[in-house]
Amino acid sequence: MNLEQRCQAVELLLTDVDGVLTDGGVILNNEGVESKQFHIRDGLGFKLWRQAGFKCGLITGRNSQVVRLRAQELSMDIVRQGITDKATVAQEVLKKFDLKPEQLAFVGDDLIDLGVIRLAGLGIAVADAVEEVKEAADYVTKTPGGKGAIREVIEVILKAKKVWNDIIHTY
């Protein structure tokens, strides 16, 4: 199956957070308050994705109030934090939405993401992912994590689905 065919089957986009939606850095101040930097184009990308009628969510190994806030702001359908077995959670999410693995796209960057990347019909690694993740992925972004990689993924999928021009026509 080629990339366009894989993209056409996708109904659900799930992603890791640290290293994908962020550059992987975690900032803790003296009071232990965490902050992260998200790329604004990823946010609009998720808005366009949802506008096209598709579901999205986050599966991350860490727990963070900042992630909860960002997910809420982006109207995520699924937010799972503190997850060590992401593939099992992804399977539960697929079941919840009555979807098959080939209808899932997952974006990751590190070893903890390998199981879901292998499960997904469209496994994606960001440009600066570890080598093992890039090798397992069906697509490797040109853009590094935290710099708009999710927006790139969304554009690739929506263009393959032939809905990109209809979506951006509203702007």
N, C-alpha and C positions, 0 to 999 in steps of 0.2 A: 504494500500500500504506500503510495507516495504522500508527500507532505500535504498537498491540497486535499486529497481524499481524507486524510486523518483530520484535518481542520474542519472539513464539512460535517463530520460526524459529531463534533464537540457541542455539548449543551451545557456543560458545567466546567467552570474554571476555578481551580483551587491553587493556592500558592503558599509557599513558606513566607516568612516575614523577614527575619534577619538575614541579610545577604541577598535578598531578592527585592523586597519593598524598601529596604534600607541598604546602605553600603556595608552593613555588617558591624558597624561600630555601635557600642552601647556606652552612653555617658551617664555616670552616676555622680550626683553632687555630694557634698559633705553630709547631707541629711538622708542620703540613700534614695533620692528621687531620681528616677530614670528618665532620660529623654532620648528620642530618636528623630532622625530627619527623614521625611518621606518626600518623594518627587511629585510635584503637582500634576505632571502629565500622566502619571499612573492613576491618580485620582480621577481625572477626566476620562481616562481610558475605561475605568470601572463603570463610570456613569454611562458611557457609550455602550458598553457591554450589556448593562442592565436595560438600557433604552432599546436595544435590539431584542430584548426578551429572554436573555439567558441568565442563569444563576451563577453566583460566585461566592468564594469564601476563603478563609485562612485556616491553615493547620500549622501550628508552630510549636517548637519544643520548649519555648520559654513562656512564662506568664508575665504579662505587662499591662498595667493600666493604660499606658499610651496606646497600645495595640487595640484595646477595647474601645477607646475613644475614636481612633482612626476607623476601625471597622464599623462603628455606629455611624460615623459621619458619611461613610461610603455605602451605607445600607446593605452590608454583607448578609447573605443568606445563612452562612455557616461561619462560626468563629470557634475554633477549638485550640486552646492553649495548654501548655504543659504536657504535650503529647510526645511520647518516645516511640510509639509504634504508629507512624503516620499511615501506613498502608491499611491497617485494620480500620482506622478511623475513616479513611477514604472509602473503603468498602461499605461501612455503615452509612455514610452519606449517600453513596450511590443507591443503596437499598431504600433509604428514606425518600429519595426523589424518583425511584423506580427507573434508574438508568443503568446502562451497561458500562463496563470499563472503557470501551472504545468511544464513549460519549464524554469522557473525562480528559481534560487537559490539566496537567500539574506542572508548576514551575518551582524548581529548587536550585540549590547551590552547593549543598554539602552532603556528606555520607548518609546522614539521617533521612535524607529525601530519596535515596535510591529505591526503596521499596515501592513508593508511590509512582516514581518515574517509570519503573518497570511495569506497574499495574496499568497505568493510564494509556489510553489509545494514542494520546499525544503527550509524551514526556518531554519536558523542556528544561534546559539548563541555561542559566544566565552566563554571559560571556566570561565572567571571572569565577565561575564555579570550579570546584576541584576536578581534576582530570577524570576520575572514576564516574562522576555525574555527567560530564560532557560525553563520555564514551557510551553511557547508557541511554542518553537522550536521543529523541527523534529530531529535535531542533535545538540549536544553540543560538541564543540571541547575539546580535552584534553589540548590543548595549549592556554594560555591566549592571549588576544589582544596585538598586538605589538611585539609578541615573535615568530611569524611564524604560527599563526592560519590560515591565508589564504592559506598558502602552504599546511597545513594539509587538509583543505577543498578540495583544487584542487586535491590533491592526492587521497582522498576518492572518489571523483566524477569520475576522469579519470580511476581509477582502476575498479570501478563499470561499466564503459562504455567499459572496456577491451581494452583501448588504452594506458594505462600507459607504459607498456613495449615497445611498438613501439616508443613512444615519447622519453623515456630515452635511447633508443638504440643508439641515435645519440651522446651520451656523452661518 
